[in-house]
Amino acid sequence: MEEKEFKKLGLILFIVILLFLAFIMLRDIVLSIFFGLILAYIFHTPYVKLKEITKSPNGAAFIIVGIFLIVIIIPLILIIPFMTKQLLNVYVFLQSVDLSPILRKLVPALFDSPKTLADVLAMTTSITSNLAAFLLSSIKNLALNLSNFILKGAIVLFTFFFILRDHKALMAYFVSVSPFPKEYKDKLIIRFQQVTNSILFGQVITGAIQGLVAGIGYFIFGAPNALLLTILTILTSIIPIIGAWIVWVPVAIYLFASGHVNSAIGLVIYGAVVVSWVDNIVRPIIVSKLIKMNTGIILIGMIGGLYAFGILGLIIGPLIISYLLLLAEFYKDKGLGMKNSIITQQPKKEEVKG
């Protein structure tokens, strides 16, 4: 082996070792860093406008992060004890719940066959017991990992701040190391922005708004553990196809079966008229200037991301798959073929509103 080839091989080995060490060092906080990047991307426009006013990159970034803390983090910290109490109430309820009266009202035919009734009751008892065990385990993990949660939250805020402040330098660096030819880099950046905007604003923020609107209905009509149901509805509203109905419909059925008929009817009307229509009103306004993502890619990405990364995977999963397919398209078409993409679908003229 020639000396030149030996040095090249040694350099490659050294880079591989460094990458491995970097992975070991960052693997436990990479999701926190990624979440900080997402926040910086979402708040980029307000930061730029605020920097023009303050004439200070540090000051503008500090104000944005401070507002985020006040509006999001501090209320979340205050809500945690209340949410923990609700989780404990649900745990106690699941431990002692008797589903026989509810089943008798909803499906009276089950009581005609003692064997069928016994099987159904055994199945429902097993489900409630497993749910109770899961809730208790979640509460224990939340208490045990509180210090770790605070540390990762601090990493999110640090990443958020420095990405806001230094976004131009970082963008210039990534553009400089990009393997794509210069004439394709702008197209690639535009497509990355379209993909990210479509997922963050088209799916996540719209889903969050729909879940919050449903939560207002839970509080109005007296649904038990309304805060917990609101959080669950936000998560289901973000996921394509599933939607908010998968939570508010069973809640309405429970209210009806437990004797709160007026509340059940009110929640059904509210869910069908207000919650369901939020998707048709808010989404076109938010994504009117965005490319719509292929629903299949988003759904697969969210499910895979949820398994791999937990709740944050609902955002990370679709982004990873979309970016991978996007890079594959650019490699195949050498940056061409912008109109015919399996990743994105141009919205029809009649769908664009606002």
C-alpha positions in Angstrom: 0.0 0.0 0.0 1.3 3.4 -1.0 1.9 6.1 1.6 -0.7 8.3 0.0 -3.4 5.6 0.2 -2.4 4.7 3.7 -2.8 8.3 4.9 -6.2 8.5 3.1 -7.4 5.3 4.8 -6.1 6.6 8.2 -8.0 9.9 7.7 -11.2 8.0 6.9 -10.8 5.8 10.0 -10.2 8.9 12.1 -13.4 10.5 10.8 -15.4 7.3 11.5 -14.0 7.2 15.1 -15.0 10.8 15.6 -18.5 10.3 14.2 -18.9 7.3 16.5 -17.7 9.3 19.6 -20.0 12.1 18.6 -22.9 9.7 18.4 -22.2 8.3 21.8 -21.9 11.8 23.3 -25.1 13.2 21.7 -27.4 10.2 21.4 -29.3 11.0 24.6 -29.8 14.7 23.8 -30.2 14.6 20.0 -34.0 14.9 20.3 -33.7 17.9 22.5 -31.4 19.5 20.0 -33.8 18.7 17.2 -36.7 20.2 19.1 -34.7 23.4 19.6 -34.1 23.5 15.8 -37.8 23.2 15.2 -38.6 26.0 17.6 -36.0 28.2 16.0 -37.5 27.5 12.6 -41.0 28.3 13.8 -40.0 31.5 15.4 -37.6 32.7 12.7 -39.9 35.3 11.2 -40.8 37.0 14.5 -37.1 37.0 15.4 -36.1 38.7 12.1 -38.7 41.4 12.6 -37.7 41.9 16.3 -34.0 42.1 15.4 -34.8 44.9 12.9 -36.4 46.8 15.8 -33.9 46.1 18.5 -30.8 46.1 16.2 -29.4 43.4 18.5 -29.3 39.7 17.5 -28.6 38.7 21.1 -31.4 40.9 22.5 -34.0 39.7 19.9 -33.2 36.0 20.5 -33.3 36.5 24.2 -36.7 38.2 24.0 -38.1 35.4 21.7 -36.9 32.7 24.1 -38.2 34.6 27.1 -41.7 35.0 25.5 -41.7 31.3 24.7 -40.8 30.5 28.4 -43.6 32.8 29.7 -46.3 31.6 27.2 -45.5 27.9 27.0 -43.1 26.5 29.5 -44.2 28.3 32.7 -47.9 27.4 32.2 -46.9 23.9 31.4 -44.9 23.6 34.7 -48.0 25.0 36.6 -50.3 22.5 34.8 -48.1 19.4 35.6 -49.3 19.0 39.2 -53.0 19.3 38.0 -52.4 16.8 35.2 -50.7 14.4 37.6 -53.7 14.6 39.9 -56.0 13.9 36.9 -53.9 10.9 36.0 -54.2 9.6 39.5 -58.0 10.1 39.4 -58.1 8.1 36.1 -56.0 5.4 37.7 -58.4 5.1 40.7 -61.4 5.1 38.4 -60.0 2.3 36.2 -59.2 0.3 39.3 -62.8 0.4 40.5 -64.9 0.9 37.4 -67.8 -1.4 36.7 -68.7 -1.5 33.1 -71.8 -3.6 33.4 -74.3 -0.7 33.7 -72.7 1.1 30.7 -72.7 -2.1 28.6 -76.3 -2.8 29.6 -77.4 0.6 28.2 -75.3 0.6 25.1 -75.5 -3.1 24.1 -78.4 -4.8 25.9 -78.2 -7.8 23.6 -75.0 -8.9 25.4 -77.0 -9.7 28.5 -79.1 -12.2 26.6 -76.1 -14.6 26.6 -74.3 -15.1 30.0 -71.3 -16.6 28.3 -70.8 -13.7 25.9 -71.4 -11.2 28.7 -68.7 -12.9 30.8 -66.2 -12.9 28.0 -66.8 -9.2 27.2 -66.6 -8.2 30.9 -63.3 -10.2 31.2 -61.9 -8.5 28.2 -62.9 -5.0 29.4 -61.5 -5.7 32.9 -58.2 -6.8 31.3 -58.1 -3.6 29.2 -58.8 -1.3 32.2 -56.3 -3.1 34.4 -53.6 -2.7 31.7 -54.5 1.0 31.2 -54.3 1.5 35.0 -50.9 -0.1 35.2 -49.6 2.0 32.2 -50.8 5.2 33.9 -49.2 4.3 37.2 -45.9 3.5 35.4 -46.1 6.9 33.6 -46.6 8.8 36.8 -43.6 7.0 38.4 -41.4 7.6 35.4 -42.4 11.3 35.4 -41.4 11.7 39.0 -38.1 9.7 38.7 -37.0 11.5 35.5 -37.9 15.0 36.5 -34.3 16.1 36.8 -33.5 14.6 33.4 -36.5 16.4 31.9 -35.3 19.7 33.3 -31.8 19.2 31.8 -33.1 18.3 28.4 -35.5 21.3 28.5 -32.5 23.5 29.2 -30.7 22.0 26.1 -33.8 22.8 24.0 -33.7 26.4 25.1 -30.0 26.8 24.6 -30.3 25.3 21.1 -33.3 27.5 20.4 -31.4 30.7 21.4 -28.2 30.0 19.5 -29.9 28.8 16.3 -32.0 31.9 16.2 -29.0 34.1 16.7 -26.6 32.3 14.4 -28.9 31.0 11.7 -27.2 32.8 8.9 -23.8 31.5 9.7 -25.2 27.9 10.1 -27.1 28.1 6.8 -24.0 29.4 5.0 -21.9 26.5 6.5 -24.4 23.8 5.4 -24.7 25.3 1.9 -20.8 25.3 1.7 -20.5 21.6 2.6 -23.5 20.5 0.5 -22.5 17.9 -2.1 -25.0 19.2 -4.7 -23.9 21.5 -7.5 -24.4 25.2 -6.9 -27.3 25.6 -9.4 -29.4 23.0 -7.5 -28.7 24.2 -3.9 -31.4 27.0 -4.0 -34.0 24.5 -5.3 -33.1 22.0 -2.6 -33.4 24.7 0.1 -36.8 25.8 -1.2 -38.1 22.2 -1.2 -36.8 21.6 2.3 -38.7 24.7 3.5 -41.9 23.5 1.7 -41.7 20.1 3.3 -41.0 21.5 6.8 -43.7 24.1 6.6 -46.2 21.6 5.4 -45.6 19.3 8.3 -45.1 21.8 11.0 -47.9 24.3 10.1 -50.2 22.1 8.0 -50.3 19.1 10.4 -48.9 20.0 13.8 -50.2 23.5 14.5 -53.6 22.8 12.8 -54.0 19.6 14.9 -53.0 21.5 18.1 -55.7 24.1 17.4 -58.3 21.5 16.7 -57.4 19.6 19.9 -57.6 22.8 22.0 -61.0 23.7 20.5 -62.2 20.2 21.5 -60.8 20.7 25.0 -63.0 23.8 25.4 -65.9 21.6 24.7 -64.8 19.0 27.3 -64.7 21.7 30.0 -68.0 23.3 28.9 -70.0 20.0 28.9 -68.3 18.6 32.1 -66.3 15.7 30.7 -64.2 14.0 33.4 -60.5 14.6 33.3 -60.9 17.3 30.6 -57.3 18.4 30.6 -56.0 14.9 30.0 -58.6 14.4 27.2 -57.5 17.7 25.6 -53.9 16.6 25.4 -55.0 13.2 24.0 -57.1 15.0 21.4 -54.3 17.3 20.4 -52.1 14.2 19.7 -54.8 12.4 17.7 -55.7 15.6 15.7 -52.1 15.9 14.5 -52.2 12.4 13.0 -53.8 12.2 9.5 -57.0 10.1 9.1 -57.4 9.5 12.9 -58.4 13.0 13.9 -60.1 14.5 17.0 -63.3 12.4 16.6 -61.6 9.3 18.0 -61.6 11.0 21.4 -64.7 13.2 21.6 -67.0 10.5 20.3 -66.2 7.9 23.0 -66.4 10.8 25.6 -69.9 11.7 24.4 -70.9 8.0 24.6 -69.6 7.8 28.1 -71.5 10.9 29.2 -74.7 9.4 27.7 -74.2 6.0 29.3 -73.5 7.6 32.7 -76.8 9.5 32.6 -75.5 13.0 31.5 -77.8 13.0 28.4 -77.9 16.8 27.9 -74.1 17.0 28.1 -73.6 14.1 25.7 -76.0 15.7 23.1 -74.2 19.1 23.6 -70.8 17.5 23.1 -71.9 15.7 20.0 -73.3 18.9 18.4 -70.2 20.8 19.4 -67.9 18.1 18.1 -69.7 17.7 14.8 -70.2 21.5 14.1 -67.3 23.2 15.8 -64.4 20.7 16.2 -64.9 18.9 12.8 -65.1 22.2 10.9 -62.0 23.7 12.4 -60.0 21.4 10.1 -61.9 22.8 7.1 -61.6 26.5 8.2 -58.2 26.7 9.9 -56.2 24.4 7.7 -56.8 26.2 4.4 -55.9 29.5 6.1 -52.6 28.1 7.5 -51.5 26.1 4.5 -52.9 28.4 1.8 -49.4 29.2 0.6 -47.9 25.8 1.4 -47.5 22.6 -0.6 -49.7 19.8 0.8 -47.8 16.7 1.9 -48.8 13.3 0.7 -51.0 11.9 3.4 -49.5 8.4 3.1 -46.0 9.6 3.7 -47.0 11.7 6.7 -49.0 8.8 8.3 -46.2 6.3 7.8 -43.6 8.8 9.1 -45.7 9.6 12.2 -46.3 6.0 13.1 -42.7 5.0 12.6 -41.5 8.2 14.4 -43.8 7.5 17.4 -42.3 4.0 17.8 -38.7 5.2 17.4 -38.7 8.6 19.2 -41.9 8.8 21.3 -44.2 11.8 21.1 -41.7 14.0 19.3 -41.5 11.4 16.6 -44.9 12.6 15.3 -42.9 15.5 13.9 -39.5 13.9 13.4 -40.8 10.8 11.5 -42.5 12.5 8.5 -39.6 15.0 8.2 -37.0 12.2 8.0 -38.9 10.2 5.4 -39.8 13.3 3.4 -36.1 14.5 3.4 -34.9 11.1 2.4 -37.3 10.9 -0.5 -36.5 14.5 -1.4 -32.7 13.7 -1.6 -33.4 10.6 -3.6 -35.4 12.6 -6.1 -32.7 15.2 -6.5 -30.1 12.4 -6.9 -32.2 10.7 -9.6 -33.3 13.9 -11.4 -30.2 15.9 -10.7 -32.4 18.6 -9.2 -35.0 18.6 -12.0 -38.5 17.3 -12.0 -39.9 19.8 -9.6 -43.5 19.5 -10.8 -43.9 15.7 -10.6 -43.1 14.8 -7.0 -44.2 11.8 -5.0 -43.6 13.8 -1.8 -45.7 16.8 -2.5 -48.9 17.5 -4.3 -49.7 21.0 -5.5 -53.0 22.2 -4.0 -55.9 22.7 -6.5 -57.0 26.3 -7.1 -60.4 25.7 -5.5 -58.7 24.4 -2.3 -56.6 27.5 -1.7 -58.4 30.0 0.5 -57.5 33.0 2.6 
